[in-house]
Amino acid sequence: LRNLIARDKTTGEWFVRRRVSADPLFTFLRPQAGRKRAFYHERRNLLDALFILFINKVDLATSIVTINISRLAAELSPRDADGILIPEQAVSASRVSRLIAELERFGIVECPRNEWDAANGCRFPKHVIITETGWQLTGVNMDKLRAEQAERLQAIQDGKLMPGEVISLRSARRRWYERCRQQTLLSRRTRVLEGKMRSRLAQLPFDERKRQIAEQVWRSLQGHSSQMTPYQ
């Protein structure tokens, strides 16, 4: 990140130190990527900002960008002084998706095939993997990066890694995606249940809603309520 951005000591504002869109790779690999012309100015600016966000959100051990395309678009969108997204200036997910597809053709990133969530009838969130070529665009020392990645792969402790086991990069990515899928399914099922509960409670009088919510909270405590006081 220090290679890509820096803070002005006078104003305190951040500025782009290294614009990856200016790399010769995007000139000489145009025929392989199926392009005849350079990127327009707006797309170059988006590419620079997106790549900084990639590096800010990447998991170093697996090179997986840990937020999906929708979240990437939201992070890139301008906000007002109160931190509220400005709708008319928002960056759309489709725009980010198209740029990522371009970067994939240049060999900067990889996008594993998007899987279908049969339980909820929609697709799982799509994530991005930074390739070795993508890492080289940052100007990082690749030998040091590989050594750091190897150390982090060995340090992964998720309950499945046995003492002395060496995990491969492919296995680490597979485990990361599996955890991501499980979290996504849990989140979606929770939203469905909450929606059903709101619909059911909306038909009840206010006092009955309070009683039912209290009963549900009581059951969720699972016997840990013996030390509760009236103030809790």
C-alpha angles and dihedrals in degrees: 000000000000088000091052104040139020138183122244106237092210102048100020091229124135120241135182110262098178120031107203090193088071093059113122088234089079090055103044097040096052094105092051090047092049096246129131099185138041122260117277118251094258092052092048090054091049091048092053093049093044093051092051088052090049091056092043093054102033123119102231096209096055102019088232116145100231099214124066128239095268091054091046090055091048092050091051094049119101119250134199127243090279093053094253116143114250104230098203091054098039119130109236123229090233091058091052090045092054092050091049089052088054091050090050090057089053090052094245096121140010125222114199114219111281111247128221119240102218093184094060101025096240140085128275116250113278119238134190132229119209111226126216088260089055092052090051090059089067092061091237122155100259095203091055091045093053091048091051092048091051091052092049093048090055091047095056108123113181102142094266099073111095122211110276093014116136113212121210124227090246092052092048091052092047091052091047092052091046091054089046092052092049092050091048093051091047092049093048094047090048091053091050092050092046090050092052091047092051091050092050095045092047089068093055131081116263095253092050090051090054092049095050093047090050090051091051092049089048092053092047091057089066097206097320093110097085092095096047120121128206088260092059 
